[in-house]
Amino acid sequence: MRNRRIRLAIPVLGAMLAVLLLFTLPLWSSSRLLYQGDIANSDITELNYPARFLLSKYLKEGRLPVWNPYVGGGFPQLAEGQAGILYPLNLLLFRVLNPTLGFNLSVVISLFMAMLFSYLLFRLYGFSVPASIFSATAFAFSGFVTAKLKFSYMTNSFCWIPLAIYGVEKSFLRKDFAHLGLIVLSLSMQLLAGAPQVVYITLSAVFFIFLWRYLPLLLGGGWLKRRQYKPALVPVLSLFLACLLSAALSAPQLLPNLKSIPVSTRSQWTLEWSMWSPLRPQDLPLFVSPFQHGNPARNTYDLHNAFYWENIGYCGVITLTLALAALLFLRRRNRSLTMWVCIGTFSFLVAMGKNTPLAEFLWRYLPGFRLFRFWQRYLILTVLSLAFLGGMGFDLVLSRFRERSFSRSAISSLILAILLFELAFFAHNQYSTIDTDRMLHENRTASWLEENLPDDLNAPQRVECFGQKALWEQAVTQSHGWLGDKDPIYAFMESLCPNHNILFGLESMVQSGEYGIYRHKFLEDFVYSPIIEEGWHAEILGTTLNILAMYGVRYLITPFQLEKEGLVEKARWESEIRGVRIHVYEITDALPPARVVQRFRVYEGGESLSHQLIVEAFHDMEKIRDSVILEGLPRTSFGPRGPGDARITRRDDRHIVVEADSPGGGILVLANTYYPEWHVFVDGAERELLRVNFSLMGVELEPGRHLVEFRYRPDSLYYGLAISATGFILLVLLFIYFRSRGNLLSV
């Protein structure tokens, strides 16, 4: 039997690799990067690739990028998690390979694992080999997964869903709950990949299937009547232990996530914000005809009305046809079929968001549900359900040709060929690649800044893009989508949109995406909202300019012609986007990265901010320069001799040293975003880290000369590593114990 399985595994793996190459061959390159666009940029070049690029750089230097100094005025990289810094596959790929090949292969390997794990799951259900390959392909290369390749952390985590379900089903099939160890592996990998929402979705499926299998055994198996409490408790305790160990093993990523929630934008999300763009009834044709309303990759889909990549549930018309056949013509119903119909239906209703009462009910009453957006991502379970039903329909068709092996082979080949054509056609009309060398080495803006930014730790050095959305829309229009002419796309990258600046080692005040430190992101709103006038002219608000100056932004890169006191145009050039010039303006009032002030205003409003409050606080540059906003009265009395000055003598991502000479004492302000895991030491003694001007760091100083050190100490990471090590040791001890005593997790 074992030899037969080995002989079967070789052609199956060969077939999977052939399918993988069909879909991913353009990605097997160290010079071409996977590329998909978005509504205002690309999540690859403006979010995920820069984070992985930074990971690669730091790993090769023998460290981890736990604090990112290049975006958001400084940002706790682990708190977001999307970079997948601690995901084992990323640690390996980005340590060994160049970042482009590492990024591409991270996607390719994840797609292969999705196919492999789902194949094992479908074989466990008794599907034939061809049907299992069919269903695995329908899941792993569905339109839902392909349209989200740009969200690399999702691709890294989707693949573990079938393995977690496999662990549950195998446990009940064998009555051996040690197989729930696969849940430990799956959930911990998903968390380390930076996808807590996918973990939430996976747990929904795991708990549902567990109850579906467990309750009949509990109620109909006679355990309670015979007072056999051990068999009744073993499954529940095993699942609880699996979830506990999953959290423990992923604690180095999980704890930083949890640490950031109270100060992050997630803590501020409302029901309307969480569900503002659900799956709509008019999106349902996308299950059958994915380009029914156009294709964003060819700029024929209106992204202002809905996000295409969130609503696409396409897994092939042939899959839907076979799924319908299974529902209509299978004479012998089984519990697995009913279960997957329930899972698929439930997930679909959640994806509909506010269009049904279910999602709102869960948002209000299910813990953790309100921390996420885009509940269409539950469609991953609907797609897996359709793949399951499609596999059953596949075997139903083959059963009609039981005695004719040639006909079975021909029908199997035909069905698989139709599926591959459908999904490959979609994939190659959805993602593209770009030339990494051109992106990294032919950026005129980055080259100009490299020559003109001062080599001085105490000079303002941040840069900022202003008006990226208008520039992106023009670039995509002229390129006819990201599958068209790439020259306008490369020209768009020259504006150094948020996070793209990481690739050139340039610091920015703004960061890409909706997630971030709440107070900082609130200030960002002013930068993201230019007042556009006729043509490529715009007005920049005085408040916006002052906020940028406060953060030490020296240069503003924009496609707009701006006329504002405090701005001086330093360079311009014609862009490859027709009719567009790139302008570089210097902010003449940009403040130094460290300074001492004595005057202050007190704000005691807690986390509550308003646009009116920000305008009142930052409309006057003289007040910003000479005073700060505190959240309580200072404990130190400042003398009449003036605030003095401050000089940075050392600065890296986790350690900043400032020499302050303050004759009258004052508040030392550091133009870095406040985060609780930063600590400040004055003359060797730790002091309270102040949050000043709503989002910056500061500390009180007595009169005199002081050596001030700001240190980033990610205690959540350190505690997480200790918990993870403890969890790993416990897992090993449990394995040894059960191997020596017999499997006590069996019933």
Secondary structure, 3 states (H helix, E strand, C coil): CHHHHHHHHHHHHHHHHHHHHHHHHHHCCCCEEEECCCCCCCCHHHHHHHHHHHHHHHHHCCCCCCEECCCCCCEEHHHHCCCCCCCHHHHHHHHHCCHHHHHHHHHHHHHHHHHHHHHHHHHHCCCCHHHHHHHHHHHHCCHHHHCCCCCHHHHHHHCCHHHHHHHHHHHHHHCEHHHHHHHHHHHHHHHHCCCHHHHHHHHHHHHHHHHHHHHHHHHHCCCCCCCCHHHHHHHHHHHHHHHHHHHHHCHHHHHHHHHHHHHEHHHHCCHHHHCCCCCCHHHHHHHCCCCCCCCHHHCCCCCCCCCHHHHCCCCCHHHHHHHHHHHHHCCCCCHHHHHHHHHHHHHHHHHCHHHCHHHHHHHHHCCCHHHCCCHHHHHHHHHHHHHHHHHHHHHHHHHHHCCCHHHHHHHHHHHHHHHHHHHHHHHCCCCEEEEHHHHHHCCHHHHHHHHHCCCCCCCCCEEEECCHHHHHHHHHHHHCCCCCCCHHHHHHHCCCCCCHHHHHCCCCCCCCCCCCEHHHHHHHHHHCCCEECCCCEEECCHHHHHHHHHCCEEEEEECCECCCCCEEEEEEEECCCCCCEEEEEEECCCCCCEEEECEEEECCCCCCCCHHHHHHHHCCHHHHHHEEEECCCCCCCCCCCCCCEEEEEEECCCEEEEEEEECCCEEEEEEEECCCCEEEEECCEEECCEEECCCEEEEEECCEEEEEEEEECCHHHHHHHHHHHHHHHHHHHHHHHHHHHCCCCEC
